[in-house]
Amino acid sequence: MKKVVLWCGAVFCAAFIGAVIYAGESHEYTPALEKRVQDTLSQMTLNEKLAQTAGKEPVWKLLRGLTNNGDETWDGPGIKRLGVPQFFMIDGPRGVGLAKTTAFTVGMSRGASWDKDLEYRIGEAMGYEARALGANVLLAPCINILRHPSWGRAQETYGEDPYHLGVMGSAFVVGVQQHVMACAKHYAANNTEGNRFTVDVKMDERTLREIYTPHFKMTVDAGVASIMSAYNYFDGDKAGQNHHLITDVLKNDFGFKGFVVSDWVNATNNTIKAANGGMDVEMPSGAHLGMSLKRAIKSGKVPMSRLDDMVARILREKFRFITPDFQAGYDKGKVAGTEHTALAREAAQKGTVLLKNDNNALPIDKSRVKTIAVFGKLASAKNIGDRGSSDVHSPYIVTPLQGISDKVGKDVMVVYNQGLNPGEAKDAAKNADAAIIVVGMTYKDEGEGGYGLGDRLELGLHKDEVQLIKDVCSVNSRCIVIMEGGAAITVSEWKDLPEAMLMAWYPGMEGGNALADIIFGDVNPSGKLPVTFHKNADQLPHFGNKDKVLKTDYYHGYRLFDKKGLDPEYPFGFGLSYTTYKYSGLKLDKKSVGKSGKVIAGVDVANTGKVAGEEVVELYVGYKGSKVDRPVKELKGFTKVALKPGETKTVSLEVKPENLAYWDVDKNGWVIEEIEYVVYAGPCSSAKDLLSDSFKVSGL
């Protein structure tokens, strides 16, 4: 038996922060950095200060950017006489938004990998590509909570749980910031597209602190350079000019030292509120900040100290990251080169979730089949996600059909049928040794929008796809369904028909190759769901993409399912493998701990199957005897462990009482209760699959 100690604390990325050095550059906050900021600030004129607080792009460039195949950055002014560099910002949730860059899998897919080390490497690759192409701010990661699968931008984020979001987002931030500034977005409570410009989100302070902002705090602890405000209103005011959200919580309580940048256009509607609320940079141009701020400064409605703080935050991050020889040593040949495309393939492999595998339908043994029939319009579609701000213009895209055909070569006949004619589809399926059906969503179904656009209100597959599954499965017993999409898809109507099901999300430029690797057994799937799959829409909270005021409750996702005793289609954290794992021997290193201490939970994980695999070990904590309403359990740790057949490892996960506190609205602060805490460990959030033990917190 091997013992593996794997730390999964809420701010695990702090271990990386001391290593954010590339080619001799230090990206840390130092006294020397602060002196340079203050010295520069003291030499700036009023107009120079004002200019720093806004982009210099015309609004019409926003429209041009939708059709130019990604060849422009969004720029902000510099000051040559003082050595202040410009901003060159670019989008990047799934790849750098410039021409011919690497298209990775979407954030939801990478969230399904539960692999923070992989996400760090993806962030580092994106940061390198951004810098090689001249950008110095990557507008990613998107870490909004997915509270409902209808949200059009679900694909951009990592999932439904704040701890999971924080771990993955922080890993990405630290990776990106080896090279350029990262920007965590959209702060905060941004969960609908149809009314994203107008909706006023209401929630109590405890919900805000425990569910909708802790992941942003984790990226702050990881050193994120910038945070983008959301479009929506929050408690009566635009999120981007909400003093409580930005100044009280983000800057004062979280200790954020970087700058807050607006979302693009319509993120603020009032110069004085934006400046005094805490916004530091308005993009893409200065409708309310920049020179538009001058009158408010002159009249004293915005104090000079606030302008100086805005500019100091901007200078601080520019000086941290932008060197005079910024692109020196960076090879454009690495952009979408073999190293990064291999990483894209790995990401797609590790993010794919095996939902069903009856009768060991997968993997397919190429030596035992002569004909494979592939069905569905999406099998031959270059379907890698939304075409809004997260779009990536990669030099090529491998479709599922191409990946399968390339994998089997001349040894197996691959027959393709779009599925438009039921009779033809059945005929093709009858004569095949196996049938693979690719179905799901596209950018036409879900994506970035606003004013009634973007959200996916039909949560199941399209009717013609459901019929195709029924037709093919009626004549071929070895049916495999591959789903593409950005969030949970309702499958109850047809899930009993195919032998195997894979959730591929939007799998990026190497998606077809990655899927073929899994289908034919070159890769053992290890992805697990970062969201709960519902059985029907009645199990979900109110979505509210047409509401003027959206009251957001504390509960959603697996917390809501646990609270109401609902049975999900597939629980949060669920995912099968080509091997089997056994959990045993959960043991805590102590049964009592002070509030400033920590508990180490050890659990034995054995690979009891015949092939090597990687297993995501999940740790949850419940609260016994709490004075307030609390979830049945919450994710508080996870890691991925590689196991050979027959191998057992002891995985150790850390729990700190400080991360188990609740927000006391009366005391306006965090409270660690002196109660019993139940620790659960296992392969997913389903209670029947979890081992448990407990400890008490008492004293300091």
C-alpha positions in Angstrom: 0.0 0.0 0.0 1.3 3.5 -0.9 0.5 6.6 1.1 0.0 9.8 -0.8 -0.5 13.0 1.0 -2.4 15.5 -1.2 -3.3 18.9 0.2 -6.7 20.2 -0.9 -7.1 23.3 1.2 -9.3 26.2 0.0 -6.3 28.2 -0.9 -4.1 25.4 -2.2 -2.7 27.7 -4.9 -0.7 29.6 -2.4 1.8 26.8 -2.9 2.2 28.1 -6.4 2.4 31.8 -5.6 6.1 31.7 -4.6 6.8 30.2 -7.9 5.2 32.7 -10.2 8.5 33.5 -11.8 9.2 33.1 -15.5 12.5 34.0 -17.2 13.6 35.9 -14.2 10.4 37.9 -13.7 8.9 38.4 -10.3 5.1 38.9 -10.2 4.9 39.3 -6.4 3.9 42.4 -4.5 7.0 43.9 -3.1 8.0 47.2 -1.4 10.0 48.1 -4.5 6.9 47.6 -6.6 4.9 49.8 -4.4 7.5 52.5 -4.4 7.6 52.6 -8.2 3.8 52.9 -8.2 3.8 55.8 -5.8 6.7 57.5 -7.6 5.0 57.3 -10.9 1.7 58.4 -9.5 3.3 61.5 -8.1 4.5 62.6 -11.5 1.2 62.1 -13.4 -1.0 64.9 -14.5 -4.8 64.9 -13.9 -5.5 64.0 -17.5 -2.9 61.2 -17.5 -4.5 59.7 -14.4 -8.0 60.0 -15.9 -6.9 58.4 -19.2 -5.6 55.3 -17.3 -9.1 54.5 -16.1 -10.7 53.7 -19.4 -10.0 51.8 -22.6 -9.4 53.8 -25.8 -11.5 51.7 -28.2 -14.6 53.0 -30.1 -17.7 51.1 -29.3 -18.2 50.1 -33.0 -15.1 47.9 -32.7 -17.3 45.6 -30.6 -19.3 44.8 -33.7 -16.2 44.5 -35.8 -14.8 42.1 -33.3 -17.6 39.6 -33.9 -16.6 39.1 -37.6 -12.8 39.5 -37.7 -11.9 35.9 -36.8 -10.1 37.1 -33.6 -7.2 39.3 -34.7 -7.5 42.3 -32.3 -6.9 43.1 -28.7 -8.8 45.6 -26.6 -6.4 48.4 -25.7 -5.9 50.9 -23.0 -3.5 53.9 -23.0 0.0 54.0 -21.6 2.3 57.0 -20.8 5.6 56.9 -22.7 7.3 59.6 -20.7 6.8 57.7 -17.5 7.4 54.2 -18.8 3.7 53.2 -18.2 2.8 50.4 -20.7 -0.5 50.0 -22.4 -3.2 47.4 -21.7 -3.7 44.8 -24.5 -6.7 42.7 -23.3 -8.0 39.6 -25.0 -10.7 37.0 -24.1 -9.7 33.5 -23.2 -12.1 31.2 -21.2 -11.3 28.3 -23.6 -8.3 29.7 -25.5 -6.8 33.0 -26.5 -9.3 35.0 -28.7 -6.7 35.8 -31.4 -6.2 34.2 -34.8 -5.1 30.5 -35.0 -4.7 29.8 -31.3 -5.2 26.6 -29.4 -8.9 25.8 -28.7 -9.1 23.9 -25.4 -12.2 22.3 -24.1 -14.7 24.6 -22.4 -14.5 25.4 -18.7 -17.2 23.0 -17.8 -15.3 20.1 -19.4 -12.1 21.1 -17.6 -14.2 21.4 -14.4 -15.2 17.8 -15.1 -11.6 16.7 -15.0 -11.3 17.8 -11.3 -7.6 18.1 -12.1 -6.2 21.3 -10.7 -2.7 20.5 -12.0 -4.0 20.1 -15.5 -5.9 23.4 -15.2 -2.7 25.1 -14.1 -1.0 23.8 -17.3 -3.8 24.9 -19.5 -3.7 28.4 -17.9 0.1 28.5 -18.4 -0.3 27.5 -22.1 -3.0 30.2 -22.7 -0.9 32.8 -20.9 2.1 31.9 -23.1 0.0 32.2 -26.3 -1.5 35.5 -25.2 2.0 37.0 -24.5 3.5 35.6 -27.7 0.8 37.3 -29.6 1.1 40.6 -27.8 -1.7 40.5 -25.3 -1.0 41.2 -21.6 -4.4 40.7 -20.0 -6.3 37.4 -20.5 -10.0 37.9 -19.6 -10.4 34.6 -17.9 -11.3 32.5 -15.9 -15.1 32.6 -15.8 -16.0 31.4 -12.3 -19.7 32.2 -12.0 -21.8 29.7 -10.1 -23.9 27.5 -12.4 -27.2 27.6 -10.4 -29.3 26.4 -13.3 -28.4 24.5 -16.5 -30.4 26.9 -18.7 -27.7 29.6 -18.3 -26.4 30.3 -21.8 -22.8 30.7 -20.6 -22.8 27.6 -18.4 -20.0 26.1 -20.6 -17.6 28.9 -19.7 -17.5 28.2 -16.0 -16.4 25.1 -14.0 -19.5 23.9 -12.3 -22.0 24.5 -9.5 -19.9 24.4 -6.4 -18.0 27.4 -5.0 -15.1 25.4 -3.5 -14.6 23.4 -6.8 -14.8 26.7 -8.8 -12.3 28.3 -6.5 -9.7 25.5 -6.7 -9.9 25.2 -10.5 -10.1 28.9 -11.1 -7.1 29.6 -8.8 -5.0 26.9 -10.6 -5.8 28.6 -13.9 -5.0 32.0 -12.6 -1.6 31.0 -11.3 -0.8 29.3 -14.6 -1.9 32.3 -16.7 0.1 34.6 -14.5 3.4 32.9 -15.3 3.1 35.2 -18.4 0.3 37.7 -18.4 -2.4 39.1 -16.1 -5.5 37.0 -15.5 -9.0 38.4 -14.9 -11.6 36.4 -12.9 -15.2 37.1 -14.0 -18.1 38.0 -13.7 -18.3 39.5 -10.2 -20.9 38.7 -9.0 -24.3 36.8 -9.1 -24.3 36.6 -12.9 -26.5 33.6 -13.7 -28.8 34.5 -16.6 -28.3 35.8 -20.2 -31.7 36.9 -21.3 -31.9 39.7 -18.8 -28.3 40.1 -17.8 -28.3 43.9 -18.5 -31.4 44.6 -16.5 -32.1 42.1 -13.8 -31.7 43.1 -10.2 -30.4 40.1 -8.2 -31.4 39.9 -4.6 -29.9 37.6 -2.0 -29.2 37.7 1.7 -25.7 38.4 2.9 -25.1 34.8 4.0 -25.9 33.5 0.5 -23.6 36.1 -1.0 -20.7 35.3 1.4 -21.0 31.5 1.4 -22.1 30.7 -2.1 -21.6 33.5 -4.6 -18.2 35.0 -3.7 -15.9 32.6 -1.8 -14.4 31.3 -5.1 -13.5 34.9 -6.1 -11.8 35.2 -2.7 -9.7 32.1 -3.6 -8.5 33.7 -6.8 -7.6 36.8 -4.9 -5.6 34.7 -2.5 -3.9 33.2 -5.6 -2.8 36.7 -6.6 -5.3 37.4 -9.5 -4.4 40.7 -11.1 -7.9 41.8 -12.1 -11.6 41.0 -11.6 -14.3 41.8 -14.1 -17.6 43.1 -12.8 -20.9 41.7 -14.0 -23.6 43.3 -16.1 -26.5 42.6 -13.7 -27.7 44.8 -10.9 -27.2 43.6 -7.4 -29.5 44.8 -4.6 -30.6 47.8 -6.6 -27.4 49.0 -8.3 -25.2 47.8 -11.1 -22.7 45.2 -9.9 -19.9 47.2 -11.4 -20.7 50.2 -9.3 -22.0 48.4 -6.2 -20.0 49.7 -3.2 -20.8 46.8 -1.0 -19.8 44.2 -3.6 -16.6 45.8 -4.8 -15.3 48.0 -2.0 -16.6 46.4 1.2 -16.4 42.7 0.2 -13.8 42.4 -2.6 -11.3 45.1 -1.7 -11.6 45.5 2.0 -12.6 42.1 3.2 -10.9 40.0 0.6 -7.8 42.2 0.4 -7.9 42.5 -3.4 -4.9 44.6 -4.5 -5.6 44.6 -8.3 -8.0 46.5 -10.4 -11.7 46.0 -11.1 -12.5 46.2 -14.8 -16.0 46.6 -16.2 -17.6 44.2 -18.6 -17.8 45.5 -22.2 -20.4 48.3 -22.6 -23.5 48.8 -20.4 -21.8 47.6 -17.2 -22.2 51.0 -15.5 -24.6 53.8 -15.9 -23.4 56.5 -13.5 -19.9 58.1 -13.3 -20.0 59.0 -9.6 -21.4 55.6 -8.5 -19.0 53.7 -10.7 -15.9 55.6 -9.3 -17.0 55.7 -5.7 -18.4 52.2 -5.8 -15.0 50.7 -6.7 -14.7 50.3 -10.5 -11.1 51.1 -11.6 -11.2 50.6 -15.4 -14.1 51.0 -17.9 -13.9 49.1 -21.1 -13.8 49.3 -24.0 -13.9 53.1 -23.7 -14.7 55.8 -21.2 -18.4 56.4 -21.3 -18.4 57.1 -17.5 -14.7 56.8 -16.5 -11.7 58.2 -18.3 -12.1 61.8 -19.3 -15.8 61.5 -18.5 -14.7 61.4 -14.8 -13.0 64.8 -14.9 -16.1 66.9 -14.0 -16.8 64.7 -11.0 -13.2 65.0 -9.8 -13.2 68.8 -10.2 -16.5 69.2 -8.3 -15.3 67.0 -5.5 -18.1 64.4 -6.0 -15.4 61.8 -6.6 -12.4 62.5 -4.3 -8.9 62.7 -5.7 -7.9 60.0 -3.3 -10.3 57.6 -5.1 -8.8 58.5 -8.5 -5.3 58.0 -7.1 -6.4 54.6 -5.8 -7.8 53.6 -9.2 -4.6 54.6 -10.9 -2.4 53.0 -8.3 -4.2 49.7 -8.7 -3.7 49.9 -12.5 -0.1 50.8 -12.3 0.6 48.1 -9.7 -0.6 45.3 -12.1 1.0 46.8 -15.2 4.4 47.0 -13.4 4.0 43.5 -12.0 3.5 41.9 -15.4 4.5 44.1 -18.3 8.2 44.4 -19.0 9.9 46.7 -21.6 10.8 43.6 -23.6 7.5 41.9 -23.0 7.6 39.5 -26.0 11.3 38.8 -26.0 12.0 35.0 -26.0 8.4 34.1 -26.7 8.0 31.8 -29.8 4.9 32.3 -31.9 5.6 28.9 -33.3 4.3 27.4 -29.9 0.9 28.9 -30.5 -1.3 25.9 -31.4 1.8 23.9 -31.8 2.3 20.3 -30.9 2.8 20.8 -27.2 -0.4 22.9 -26.7 -2.6 20.8 -29.0 -1.4 17.7 -27.1 -2.5 19.4 -24.0 -5.9 20.2 -25.6 -6.3 16.5 -26.4 -5.4 15.6 -22.8 -7.9 18.1 -21.5 -10.7 16.6 -23.6 -9.8 13.1 -22.5 -9.8 13.9 -18.8 -13.0 16.0 -19.0 -15.1 13.4 -20.8 -17.5 11.7 -18.3 -18.6 8.1 -18.8 -22.2 8.1 -17.6 -23.3 4.5 -18.5 -21.5 1.4 -19.6 -23.7 -1.6 -19.5 -22.3 -5.0 -20.6 -18.8 -3.3 -21.0 -20.0 -1.8 -24.2 -16.9 0.4 -24.0 -14.2 0.3 -24.9 -14.7 -1.1 -28.4 -12.1 -3.7 -29.4 -11.1 -2.8 -32.9 -10.0 -6.4 -33.6 -13.5 -7.7 -33.0 -15.5 -5.3 -35.1 -15.7 -4.9 -38.9 -18.2 -2.1 -39.3 -19.0 0.9 -37.1 -21.9 3.2 -37.9 -21.7 6.8 -36.8 -24.9 8.9 -36.6 -25.9 12.5 -36.0 -25.3 15.9 -37.5 -22.9 16.7 -34.7 -20.6 13.8 -35.6 -19.2 15.7 -38.5 -19.7 19.2 -37.0 -16.9 21.5 -35.8 -18.8 22.0 -32.6 -16.5 23.5 -29.9 -18.8 26.0 -28.2 -20.2 29.4 -28.1 -19.3 32.0 -30.7 -19.6 35.0 -28.4 -16.7 36.5 -26.5 -15.4 33.0 -25.6 -14.9 32.1 -29.3 -11.5 30.6 -30.3 -10.3 30.6 -33.9 -8.1 27.5 -34.0 -6.3 26.4 -37.1 -8.2 23.1 -37.3 -10.9 21.1 -35.4 -11.1 17.3 -35.3 -14.7 16.2 -35.3 -15.9 13.0 -33.7 -16.3 11.3 -37.1 -12.8 12.2 -38.1 -11.3 11.1 -34.9 -13.1 7.7 -35.1 -12.1 7.2 -38.7 -8.5 8.1 -38.1 -8.3 5.8 -35.1 -9.5 2.7 -36.9 -7.9 3.4 -40.2 -8.5 0.7 -42.9 -9.0 -2.1 -40.4 -12.7 -1.1 -39.7 -15.3 0.3 -42.1 -16.9 3.5 -40.7 -20.3 4.3 -42.1 -21.7 7.8 -41.5 -25.3 8.7 -41.5 -26.6 12.1 -40.4 -29.9 10.5 -39.2 -32.2 12.6 -41.3 -34.0 9.6 -42.7 -35.2 7.1 -40.1 -35.3 4.2 -42.6 -31.8 4.8 -43.8 -30.5 5.2 -40.3 -32.0 1.9 -39.2 -30.5 0.1 -42.2 -27.1 1.5 -41.4 -27.4 0.5 -37.8 -28.6 -3.1 -38.6 -25.5 -3.9 -40.5 -23.0 -2.4 -38.0 -21.2 -4.2 -35.2 -21.5 -1.0 -33.1 -23.5 2.2 -33.4 -22.2 5.6 -32.2 -24.7 8.5 -32.0 -23.4 12.0 -31.5 -26.1 14.5 -30.2 -26.4 17.6 -28.2 -26.2 21.4 -28.3 -24.5 24.0 -30.4 -23.9 27.8 -30.3 -27.4 28.2 -31.7 -28.8 26.5 -28.5 -26.8 28.2 -25.8 -24.3 31.0 -25.5 -23.6 34.6 -24.7 -26.6 36.9 -25.2 -28.8 39.4 -23.5 -32.2 40.9 -24.2 -33.9 37.6 -24.5 -31.0 35.7 -26.2 -28.5 33.1 -25.2 -30.2 30.9 -22.6 -31.2 27.3 -23.2 -34.7 26.8 -22.0 -35.3 23.4 -23.5 -33.1 21.2 -21.3 -33.5 17.9 -23.2 -32.1 16.9 -26.6 -33.7 18.0 -29.8 -36.7 15.9 -30.7 -35.1 14.6 -33.9 -32.1 13.5 -31.9 -34.2 11.6 -29.4 -36.0 9.9 -32.3 -32.6 9.0 -33.8 -31.5 7.4 -30.6 -34.8 5.4 -30.4 -34.5 4.3 -34.0 -30.9 3.2 -33.9 -31.1 1.5 -30.5 -34.2 -0.5 -31.7 -32.1 -2.4 -34.3 -28.6 -2.4 -32.7 -27.9 -3.5 -29.2 -24.4 -2.0 -29.0 -25.4 1.7 -29.1 -23.2 4.4 -27.6 -24.5 7.9 -27.3 -22.0 10.9 -27.1 -23.5 14.1 -25.8 -22.1 17.6 -26.5 -23.2 20.6 -24.5 -22.4 23.1 -21.8 -24.4 21.8 -18.8 -26.7 19.1 -17.7 -29.0 17.6 -20.3 -32.3 15.9 -19.5 -31.9 12.2 -20.5 -34.7 10.4 -18.7 -36.8 9.7 -21.9 -34.1 7.7 -23.6 -31.2 6.8 -21.2 -32.3 3.2 -20.8 -31.9 2.5 -24.6 -28.2 2.8 -25.3 -25.6 0.5 -23.6 -23.1 3.4 -23.1 -23.3 7.2 -22.7 -20.5 9.7 -22.7 -20.8 13.4 -21.8 -18.2 15.2 -24.0 -19.2 18.8 -23.4 -17.7 21.0 -26.1 -14.4 19.1 -26.5 -12.1 21.6 -28.3 -10.0 21.4 -31.4 -8.7 17.9 -30.5 -12.1 16.6 -29.3 -12.6 14.0 -32.0 -9.2 12.4 -31.3 -9.8 12.4 -27.5 -13.2 10.8 -27.9 -11.7 8.1 -30.2 -9.0 7.5 -27.6 -11.7 6.8 -25.0 -14.0 4.8 -27.3 -11.3 2.4 -28.3 -9.7 2.1 -24.9 -6.4 3.9 -25.4 -7.5 6.2 -22.6 -9.5 5.2 -19.5 -12.1 8.0 -18.8 -11.7 9.7 -15.5 -14.0 12.7 -15.7 -16.7 13.3 -13.1 -19.7 15.6 -13.3 -19.1 19.1 -11.9 -22.9 19.7 -11.9 -25.9 17.6 -10.8 -27.9 16.0 -13.6 -31.6 16.4 -12.9 -34.4 14.0 -13.9 -36.8 16.7 -14.7 -37.1 20.5 -14.5 -39.2 20.4 -11.4 -36.1 19.5 -9.4 -34.4 22.7 -10.4 -34.7 26.2 -8.8 -36.5 29.0 -10.6 -34.3 30.2 -13.5 -35.7 33.7 -13.9 -34.1 35.0 -17.2 -37.1 37.2 -17.8 -37.5 38.5 -14.2 -36.9 42.2 -13.4 -36.0 41.1 -9.9 -34.5 37.7 -9.3 -34.5 36.5 -5.7 -31.7 34.0 -5.4 -31.9 31.4 -2.7 -29.0 29.8 -0.8 -29.7 26.4 -2.3 -29.0 25.0 -5.7 -27.3 22.0 -7.2 -26.5 19.0 -5.0 -27.1 21.2 -1.9 -30.7 21.6 -3.0 -31.1 17.9 -3.9 -29.8 16.9 -0.5 -32.0 19.4 1.3 -35.2 18.3 -0.4 -34.3 14.6 -0.6 -34.4 14.6 -4.4 -33.1 11.7 -6.5 -30.9 13.1 -9.3 -30.4 11.4 -12.6 -26.6 11.5 -12.0 -25.2 13.0 -8.8 -22.6 15.8 -8.5 -19.2 14.2 -8.8 -20.4 11.1 -10.6 -18.4 9.4 -13.3 -17.7 5.8 -14.3 -14.4 4.2 -15.4 -13.2 1.1 -17.4 -11.9 -0.2 -14.1 -13.5 -0.3 -10.6 -12.4 1.3 -7.3 -13.0 0.4 -3.7 -12.9 2.9 -0.8 -12.1 1.8 2.7 -10.6 2.7 6.0 -11.6 6.4 6.3 -9.8 7.7 9.4 -9.2 11.1 10.9 -5.9 11.9 12.5 -7.7 13.5 15.5 -11.3 13.5 16.9 -11.1 17.0 18.4 -9.4 20.1 17.1 -9.3 23.8 17.9 -10.7 26.5 15.6 -7.2 27.3 14.3 -6.2 23.7 13.8 -6.7 21.2 11.0 -7.8 17.6 10.6 -6.2 15.1 8.1 -8.7 12.6 6.7 -7.1 9.5 5.2 -8.9 7.0 3.0 -7.7 3.9 1.2 -8.5 3.8 -2.5 -7.9 0.5 -4.4 -8.1 -0.2 -8.1 -10.0 -3.5 -8.1 -10.2 -3.8 -11.9 -7.9 -4.9 -14.7 -6.8 -1.6 -16.2 -5.0 1.5 -14.9 -7.0 4.5 -14.1 -7.3 7.9 -12.4 -9.9 8.3 -9.7 -11.2 11.6 -8.3 -11.4 11.3 -4.5 -14.0 13.7 -3.1 -14.4 14.9 0.5 -17.5 16.5 1.9 -18.3 17.9 5.4 -21.7 17.9 7.2 -22.7 19.8 10.3 -24.3 18.1 13.3 -26.1 20.3 15.8 -25.6 23.6 14.0 -27.6 26.6 15.3 -28.4 27.7 11.7 -29.8 26.0 8.6 -26.8 24.4 6.9 -26.4 22.0 3.9 -26.5 18.3 4.5 -22.9 18.3 3.2 -20.5 20.5 1.3 -17.5 19.7 -0.9 -14.4 20.7 1.0 -11.6 18.7 -0.7 -10.8 16.6 -3.7 -7.8 15.2 -5.6 -7.1 12.9 -8.5 -5.0 9.8 -7.9 -3.5 7.4 -10.4 -3.8 3.7 -9.7 -2.5 0.6 -11.4 -4.6 -2.6 -11.4 -4.5 -4.1 -7.9 -2.8 -1.0 -6.4 -4.0 0.7 -3.2 -3.1 4.2 -2.1 -3.9 6.1 1.1 -5.1 9.5 0.0 -4.9 12.3 2.7 -7.2 15.3 2.5 -7.0 18.3 4.8 -9.9 20.0 6.6 -9.6 23.3 8.4 -12.3 24.5 10.8 -11.9 28.0 9.4 -13.2 26.7 6.1 -16.3 25.3 7.8 -17.5 28.6 9.2 -20.9 30.2 8.4 -21.6 33.9 7.9 -23.5 35.3 10.9 -25.6 38.2 9.5 -26.1 39.6 13.0 -22.4 39.7 13.9 -21.5 40.6 10.3 -18.7 38.1 10.4 -17.7 34.4 10.1 -18.5 32.0 13.0 -16.8 28.6 13.5 -19.3 26.6 15.5 -18.1 24.3 18.4 -20.1 21.3 17.1 -19.5 17.9 15.6 -18.5 17.8 11.9 -19.1 14.7 9.8 -16.5 14.0 7.2 -17.5 12.0 4.1 -15.2 10.6 1.5 -15.9 8.7 -1.7 -16.3 8.8 -5.5 -19.3 11.2 -5.7 -21.8 13.1 -3.6 -24.3 10.3 -3.4 -24.7 9.3 0.2 -24.8 5.6 -0.5 -21.2 5.8 -1.9 -19.7 7.7 0.9 -17.7 6.6 4.0 -18.0 8.8 7.1 -16.3 9.7 10.3 -16.6 12.8 12.5 -14.6 15.2 14.7 -15.5 18.0 17.1 -14.3 21.6 17.2 -13.6 23.1 20.6 -11.6 26.0 21.7 -9.0 28.0 19.8 
